[in-house]
Amino acid sequence: MAGMETYDRMTTNHIVETGECYVVDDRSSKGSSNVTLWFGERSYGFKEIPDVAYGPGYVFTCRAIMTKQMQSGIDYELRSLDGELLYSTRSDD
């Protein structure tokens, strides 16, 4: 089950989405993002392409941070359904 929370980080509003998701490569479509994380019917675009196998057939436990106003991606991480960290855009993980 996906969860959503909002918080202020450095005076900028952010949305944090957690739950099961899958990743779709959308580099060939128009727009600024390279991949889209899908949480059920909600989706968010990110520039960083994961270096693990992904696509609609691969389900991850995800945590994604976006700006609240633009819903543009800032950071995300992909974990196995067992909780193992597989990919993260954050350098402190």
C-alpha distances in whole Angstrom, upper triangle without the diagonal:
4,7,10,13,17,20,24,25,28,29,26,23,20,16,14,11,8,6,7,10,13,17,20,23,25,28,30,29,30,28,28,25,25,22,19,15,13,9,9,12,13,15,17,20,22,25,24,24,23,25,23,22,20,19,17,18,16,13,12,10,11,12,14,17,19,22,21,24,24,20,22,21,22,20,17,17,15,15,15,12,15,15,18,19,20,20,21,23,23,27,26,24
4,7,10,14,17,20,21,25,25,23,20,16,13,10,7,5,4,6,9,12,15,18,21,22,25,28,26,27,25,25,22,22,19,16,12,11,7,8,11,10,12,14,17,18,22,22,22,21,23,22,22,19,18,17,18,16,13,12,9,9,10,11,13,15,18,17,20,20,17,18,17,18,17,14,14,14,14,15,13,16,15,18,18,19,19,18,20,21,24,24,22
4,7,10,14,17,19,22,22,20,17,14,10,8,6,5,6,10,11,15,17,20,23,24,27,29,28,29,26,25,23,24,21,18,14,13,10,11,13,11,13,14,18,19,22,22,23,22,25,24,24,21,21,20,21,19,16,14,11,10,9,11,12,14,16,15,18,19,16,18,17,17,16,14,15,15,16,17,16,18,16,19,19,20,20,19,20,20,24,23,21
4,7,10,14,16,19,19,17,13,11,7,6,5,6,9,12,13,16,18,20,23,24,26,29,27,27,24,24,21,23,20,17,14,13,10,13,13,11,13,13,16,17,21,21,23,22,25,25,25,23,22,21,23,21,18,16,14,12,10,10,10,11,13,12,15,16,13,15,14,15,15,14,15,16,17,19,18,21,19,21,20,21,20,19,19,19,23,22,21
4,7,10,12,16,16,14,11,9,6,5,7,9,12,15,16,19,21,23,26,26,28,31,29,29,26,24,22,24,22,19,17,17,14,16,17,14,15,15,18,19,22,22,24,24,27,27,28,25,25,25,27,24,21,19,16,14,11,11,10,11,12,10,14,16,13,15,15,15,15,14,16,18,19,22,21,23,20,22,21,23,22,19,19,19,22,21,21
4,7,10,13,12,11,7,6,5,6,9,12,15,18,19,22,22,24,26,26,28,31,29,28,25,23,22,24,22,20,18,18,16,19,19,16,16,15,18,18,21,22,25,25,28,28,29,27,27,27,29,27,24,22,19,16,13,12,9,10,10,8,11,14,12,14,14,14,14,15,17,20,21,24,24,26,23,25,23,25,23,20,20,19,22,21,21
4,6,10,9,8,6,6,7,8,11,14,17,21,21,24,24,27,28,28,30,33,31,30,26,25,23,25,24,22,20,21,19,22,22,19,19,17,19,19,22,23,25,26,29,29,31,29,29,29,32,29,26,24,21,18,14,13,10,11,10,9,12,15,14,15,15,14,15,16,18,21,22,26,26,27,24,26,24,25,23,20,20,18,21,20,20
4,6,6,5,5,6,9,11,14,17,21,24,24,26,26,28,29,29,30,33,31,30,27,24,23,26,25,23,22,23,22,25,25,21,21,19,20,20,22,23,26,27,30,31,33,31,31,32,34,31,29,26,23,20,17,15,12,11,10,10,12,15,14,15,15,14,15,17,20,23,25,28,28,30,26,28,25,27,25,21,20,18,21,20,21
4,5,5,6,7,10,11,15,17,21,24,24,26,25,28,28,28,29,32,31,30,26,23,22,25,24,23,22,24,23,26,26,22,22,19,20,19,20,21,24,25,28,29,31,29,30,31,33,31,28,25,23,20,16,14,11,11,10,11,13,15,15,15,14,12,13,16,18,22,23,27,28,29,25,26,23,25,23,19,17,15,17,16,18
4,6,8,10,13,15,19,21,25,27,27,29,28,30,30,30,30,34,32,31,27,24,24,26,26,25,24,26,26,29,29,25,24,21,22,20,22,22,26,26,29,31,33,32,33,34,36,34,32,29,26,23,19,17,14,14,12,13,15,16,17,16,16,13,15,18,21,24,26,30,31,32,29,29,26,28,25,21,19,17,18,18,20
4,7,9,13,15,19,22,26,28,28,30,29,31,31,31,31,34,32,31,27,24,24,27,27,26,25,27,26,29,29,25,24,21,22,21,23,24,28,29,32,33,35,33,34,35,38,35,33,30,28,24,21,19,15,14,11,12,13,15,16,16,17,15,17,20,23,26,29,32,33,34,31,32,29,30,27,24,22,20,22,21,23
4,6,10,13,16,19,23,26,25,27,26,27,28,27,28,30,29,27,23,21,21,23,23,22,22,23,23,26,25,22,21,18,18,18,20,21,25,26,29,30,32,30,31,32,34,32,30,27,25,22,18,16,12,10,8,8,9,11,12,13,13,12,14,17,20,24,26,30,31,32,29,30,27,28,25,22,19,18,20,20,22
4,7,10,13,17,20,23,23,25,24,26,27,26,27,30,28,26,23,21,20,23,22,21,20,21,20,23,22,19,18,16,17,17,20,21,24,25,29,30,31,29,29,30,32,30,28,25,23,20,16,14,10,9,6,5,7,10,10,12,13,12,14,16,19,22,25,28,29,30,27,29,26,27,24,21,19,18,21,21,22
4,7,10,13,17,19,19,21,21,22,24,23,24,27,26,24,21,19,18,20,19,17,16,18,17,20,19,16,15,13,14,14,17,18,21,22,25,26,28,25,26,26,29,26,24,22,20,16,13,10,7,6,4,5,8,10,8,10,10,9,11,13,16,19,21,24,25,27,24,25,22,23,21,18,16,16,19,19,19
4,6,10,13,16,16,18,18,20,22,22,23,26,24,24,21,19,17,20,18,16,14,15,13,16,16,13,12,11,13,14,17,18,20,21,24,25,26,23,23,23,26,24,21,19,17,13,10,8,6,5,6,5,9,10,8,10,10,10,11,12,14,17,19,22,22,24,21,23,21,22,20,17,16,16,20,20,19
4,7,10,13,13,16,17,19,21,22,23,26,25,25,22,20,18,19,17,15,13,13,12,15,16,12,12,11,13,14,17,17,19,19,22,22,23,21,21,21,23,21,18,16,13,10,7,6,5,7,9,9,13,13,10,12,10,10,10,9,11,14,15,19,19,20,18,19,17,19,17,15,14,14,18,17,17
4,7,10,10,13,14,17,19,20,22,25,24,24,21,20,17,19,16,13,10,10,8,11,13,10,10,10,13,13,17,17,18,18,21,20,21,18,19,18,20,18,15,13,11,8,6,5,7,8,11,11,15,15,11,12,11,12,11,9,11,12,14,16,16,18,16,18,16,17,16,15,15,15,19,19,18
4,7,8,12,14,17,20,21,24,26,25,26,24,23,19,20,17,14,11,11,8,11,13,11,12,12,15,15,18,18,18,17,20,19,20,17,18,17,19,16,13,10,7,5,4,6,9,12,15,15,18,18,15,16,13,14,12,10,10,10,11,13,13,15,13,15,14,15,15,14,15,16,19,19,16
4,6,10,13,16,19,21,24,26,25,27,25,24,21,21,17,15,11,10,7,9,12,11,12,13,16,17,20,19,19,17,20,18,18,16,16,15,16,14,10,8,5,5,7,9,12,15,18,18,21,21,17,18,16,17,15,12,11,10,10,11,10,13,11,14,14,15,15,15,17,18,21,21,18
4,7,10,14,17,19,22,25,24,26,24,24,20,20,16,13,10,9,6,8,12,11,12,13,16,17,20,19,18,16,18,16,16,13,13,12,12,10,6,5,5,6,9,11,14,16,20,20,23,22,18,19,17,18,16,13,11,9,9,10,8,12,11,14,14,14,14,15,17,19,22,22,19
4,7,10,13,15,19,21,20,22,21,20,17,16,12,10,6,5,5,7,10,10,9,11,13,14,17,16,15,13,16,14,13,10,10,9,10,8,6,5,6,6,9,10,14,15,19,19,22,20,16,17,15,16,15,11,11,9,10,11,10,14,13,15,14,13,13,14,16,18,21,22,20
4,7,10,13,16,18,18,20,19,19,15,14,10,8,6,5,7,9,11,11,10,11,12,13,15,14,13,11,14,12,11,7,6,6,8,6,5,6,9,8,11,12,15,16,20,21,23,21,17,17,15,17,15,12,11,9,11,11,12,15,15,16,15,13,13,14,16,19,22,23,20
4,7,9,12,14,15,17,16,16,12,10,7,6,5,6,9,11,13,12,9,10,10,10,12,11,9,9,12,10,9,6,5,7,9,8,8,9,11,10,12,12,15,15,19,20,22,20,16,15,13,15,14,11,11,9,12,13,14,18,17,17,15,13,12,13,14,17,20,22,20
4,6,9,11,11,14,14,14,11,9,6,5,7,8,11,13,13,13,10,10,9,10,12,12,10,10,13,12,11,7,5,7,10,10,11,12,15,14,16,14,17,17,20,22,23,20,17,16,14,17,16,14,14,13,16,17,18,21,21,21,19,16,15,16,16,20,23,25,23
4,6,8,9,12,12,12,9,6,5,7,9,11,15,16,17,16,12,12,10,10,10,10,8,10,12,12,11,9,7,10,13,13,14,15,18,16,18,16,18,18,21,23,23,20,18,16,14,17,16,15,16,15,18,19,21,24,23,22,20,17,15,16,16,20,22,25,24
4,5,5,8,9,10,7,5,5,7,10,12,16,17,16,15,12,11,9,10,10,12,10,13,15,16,15,12,11,12,16,16,17,18,20,18,19,17,19,18,20,22,22,18,16,14,14,17,17,16,18,18,21,22,24,27,26,26,23,21,18,19,18,21,24,27,26
4,6,8,8,8,7,5,7,9,13,15,19,21,20,19,15,14,10,10,9,11,10,13,15,16,16,14,13,16,18,18,20,20,23,20,21,19,20,19,21,23,23,19,18,15,15,17,18,18,19,19,23,24,26,29,28,27,24,21,19,19,18,21,23,27,26
4,7,9,11,10,8,10,12,16,17,21,22,21,20,17,16,13,14,13,15,13,16,18,19,18,16,15,17,19,20,22,23,25,23,25,22,23,22,24,26,25,21,20,18,18,21,21,21,23,22,26,27,29,32,31,30,28,25,22,23,21,25,27,30,30
4,6,9,9,9,10,11,15,16,20,20,19,18,15,14,12,13,13,15,15,18,20,21,20,18,16,17,20,21,22,23,25,23,24,21,22,20,22,23,22,19,18,16,17,20,21,21,23,23,26,28,29,32,31,31,29,26,23,24,22,26,28,31,30
4,7,9,10,12,13,16,18,21,22,20,19,15,15,12,13,13,16,16,20,22,24,23,20,19,20,23,24,25,25,27,25,25,22,22,20,20,22,20,17,17,15,16,19,21,21,24,24,28,30,31,35,33,33,30,28,25,25,23,26,28,31,31
4,6,8,10,11,15,16,19,21,19,17,14,12,9,11,10,14,15,18,21,23,23,20,19,20,24,24,24,24,25,23,22,19,19,16,17,18,17,13,13,11,13,16,18,19,22,23,26,28,30,33,31,31,28,26,23,22,20,23,26,28,28
4,7,9,11,14,16,19,22,20,18,14,11,8,8,8,11,13,16,19,21,22,20,19,21,24,23,24,23,24,21,21,17,17,14,15,17,16,12,12,9,10,13,15,16,20,21,25,27,29,32,30,29,26,24,21,20,17,20,22,25,26
4,6,7,10,13,16,19,18,15,11,9,5,5,5,8,10,13,16,18,18,16,16,17,21,20,20,19,21,18,17,14,14,12,14,16,16,12,11,8,8,11,13,13,16,17,21,23,25,28,26,26,23,21,18,17,14,17,20,23,23
4,7,10,13,17,19,19,16,13,11,7,6,5,7,7,10,13,15,15,13,13,15,18,17,18,18,20,17,17,15,16,15,17,19,20,16,14,12,11,13,13,13,15,16,20,22,24,26,25,24,21,19,16,15,14,17,19,22,22
4,7,10,13,16,16,14,10,8,6,5,6,7,6,9,12,13,13,10,10,12,15,14,15,14,16,14,15,12,14,14,16,19,19,16,14,12,10,12,12,11,13,13,16,18,20,23,22,21,19,16,14,14,13,16,19,22,21
4,6,10,12,12,10,6,5,4,6,9,10,9,11,14,15,14,11,10,11,14,13,13,13,15,12,13,11,13,12,15,16,17,15,12,10,9,12,12,11,13,13,16,18,19,22,21,21,19,17,15,15,14,17,20,23,21
4,7,9,10,8,5,5,6,8,11,11,11,11,14,14,14,10,10,10,13,11,10,10,11,9,10,8,11,11,15,16,18,15,12,11,9,12,11,9,10,10,13,15,16,19,18,18,16,15,13,13,13,16,19,21,19
4,6,7,6,4,7,9,11,14,15,14,14,17,16,15,12,10,9,12,11,10,10,11,10,11,10,13,13,16,17,19,17,13,13,12,15,14,12,13,12,14,16,16,19,18,20,18,17,16,16,17,19,23,24,22
4,6,5,6,8,12,14,17,17,17,16,20,18,17,14,13,11,14,13,10,10,10,9,10,10,13,13,16,16,19,17,14,15,14,16,15,13,13,12,14,15,14,18,17,19,18,18,17,17,18,20,23,24,22
4,6,8,11,14,17,20,21,20,19,22,21,19,16,14,11,13,13,11,12,12,12,14,14,16,17,19,19,21,19,16,18,17,20,19,16,17,15,17,17,16,19,19,21,21,20,20,21,22,24,27,28,26
4,7,10,13,17,20,21,21,21,24,23,22,18,15,13,16,16,14,15,16,15,16,15,17,16,18,18,19,18,15,16,17,20,20,18,19,18,20,21,19,23,23,25,24,23,22,23,23,25,29,30,28
4,7,11,14,17,19,19,19,23,22,21,18,16,14,17,17,15,15,15,13,13,12,13,12,15,14,15,14,11,13,13,16,16,15,17,16,19,20,19,23,22,24,22,22,21,20,20,22,26,27,25
4,7,10,14,15,15,16,20,19,19,15,14,13,16,16,14,14,15,12,12,10,12,11,13,13,15,13,9,10,10,14,14,13,15,15,18,19,19,23,22,23,21,20,18,18,17,20,23,25,23
4,7,10,12,13,14,18,18,19,15,15,15,18,17,16,15,15,12,11,8,9,8,10,11,13,10,7,7,6,10,11,10,13,14,17,19,20,23,21,22,20,19,17,16,15,17,20,22,21
4,7,9,11,13,16,17,18,15,14,15,18,17,17,16,17,14,13,10,11,9,11,13,14,10,8,6,6,9,10,10,13,14,18,20,22,25,23,23,20,19,16,15,13,16,19,21,21
4,6,8,10,14,15,16,14,14,16,19,17,17,16,16,13,12,9,10,9,11,14,15,12,10,7,5,7,8,8,11,13,17,19,21,24,22,21,18,17,13,12,10,13,16,18,18
4,6,10,13,15,17,15,16,18,21,19,19,18,19,16,15,13,13,12,14,17,18,14,13,9,8,9,9,10,13,15,18,21,23,26,23,23,19,17,14,13,10,13,15,18,18
4,6,9,12,14,13,15,17,19,17,18,16,17,14,14,12,13,13,16,19,20,17,15,12,9,9,9,9,11,12,16,18,21,23,21,19,16,14,10,9,7,11,13,16,16
4,7,9,11,10,12,15,17,15,16,15,16,14,15,14,15,16,19,22,23,20,18,15,12,13,11,10,11,11,15,17,20,22,20,19,15,13,10,10,9,13,15,18,17
4,6,8,8,11,14,15,12,13,12,14,12,14,13,15,17,20,23,25,22,19,17,14,14,12,10,9,9,12,13,16,18,17,15,12,9,6,8,8,12,14,16,15
4,7,9,12,16,16,13,15,14,16,15,16,16,19,20,24,27,28,26,23,21,17,17,15,13,12,10,13,14,17,19,17,15,12,9,7,10,11,14,15,17,15
4,6,10,13,13,10,12,11,14,14,16,17,19,21,25,27,29,27,24,22,19,19,16,13,11,9,11,11,14,16,15,13,11,7,7,11,12,15,17,19,16
4,7,10,10,7,10,11,14,14,17,18,21,23,26,29,30,28,25,23,20,21,18,16,14,11,12,11,14,16,16,14,13,10,10,14,16,19,20,22,20
4,7,7,5,8,9,12,12,15,16,19,20,24,26,28,25,22,20,18,19,17,14,13,10,12,11,14,16,16,15,14,11,11,14,15,18,21,23,20
4,5,5,8,10,14,14,17,17,20,21,24,25,27,24,21,20,18,20,18,16,15,12,14,14,15,18,19,18,17,14,14,16,18,21,24,26,23
4,6,7,10,13,14,17,17,21,21,25,25,27,25,21,21,19,22,20,17,16,14,15,14,15,18,19,19,19,16,17,19,20,23,26,28,25
4,6,10,13,15,18,19,23,24,27,28,30,28,25,24,22,24,22,19,17,14,15,13,13,17,18,18,18,16,17,20,21,24,27,28,26
4,7,10,12,15,17,20,22,26,27,29,27,23,23,20,22,19,16,14,11,11,9,10,13,14,14,14,12,13,16,18,21,24,25,22
4,7,9,13,14,18,20,24,25,27,25,22,21,19,21,18,14,13,9,9,8,8,11,12,13,13,12,13,15,18,20,23,24,21
4,6,9,12,16,18,22,23,26,24,20,20,17,18,15,11,9,6,6,5,6,9,9,10,10,9,10,12,15,17,20,20,17
4,7,10,14,17,20,21,24,23,20,20,17,17,14,11,8,6,5,6,6,8,7,9,9,10,11,12,15,16,19,19,16
4,6,10,13,17,18,21,20,16,16,13,14,11,7,6,5,6,9,9,12,10,11,10,10,10,10,12,13,16,17,14
4,7,10,14,15,18,18,14,14,11,11,8,6,5,7,9,12,12,14,12,13,11,12,11,9,11,11,15,15,13
4,7,10,12,15,14,11,10,7,8,6,4,7,9,11,15,16,18,15,16,13,14,12,10,10,11,14,15,14
4,7,9,12,12,9,9,6,6,5,6,9,12,15,18,19,21,18,19,16,17,14,12,11,11,14,15,14
4,6,9,8,5,5,4,5,7,9,12,15,18,21,22,24,22,22,20,20,17,14,13,13,17,18,18
4,6,6,5,6,7,7,10,12,16,19,22,25,26,28,25,26,23,23,20,18,15,16,19,20,20
4,6,5,8,10,11,13,15,18,21,23,26,27,29,26,28,25,26,23,20,19,19,22,23,23
4,6,8,11,12,16,17,21,24,26,29,30,32,30,31,28,28,26,23,21,21,24,25,26
4,5,9,11,14,16,20,22,25,28,29,32,29,30,27,27,24,21,19,20,23,25,25
4,6,9,12,13,16,19,22,25,25,28,26,26,24,24,21,19,17,18,21,23,23
4,7,10,11,15,17,21,24,25,28,25,26,23,22,19,17,14,16,19,21,21
4,6,8,11,14,17,21,22,24,22,22,19,18,15,13,11,12,16,17,17
4,7,11,14,17,21,22,24,21,21,18,18,14,11,9,9,13,14,15
4,7,11,14,17,19,21,18,17,14,14,11,8,6,6,10,11,11
4,7,10,14,16,17,14,14,11,11,8,6,6,7,11,12,11
4,7,10,12,14,11,11,7,8,5,4,6,8,11,12,9
4,7,9,11,9,9,6,6,5,6,9,11,14,15,12
4,6,8,5,5,4,5,7,9,12,13,15,15,12
4,5,5,5,7,7,10,12,16,17,19,19,15
4,5,8,10,10,13,15,18,20,22,21,18
4,6,9,11,14,16,20,20,22,21,17
4,6,9,12,13,17,17,18,17,14
4,6,9,11,15,15,16,16,12
4,6,7,11,12,13,13,9
4,7,11,12,13,14,11
4,7,9,11,12,9
4,5,8,9,7
4,6,9,9
4,6,6
4,6
4
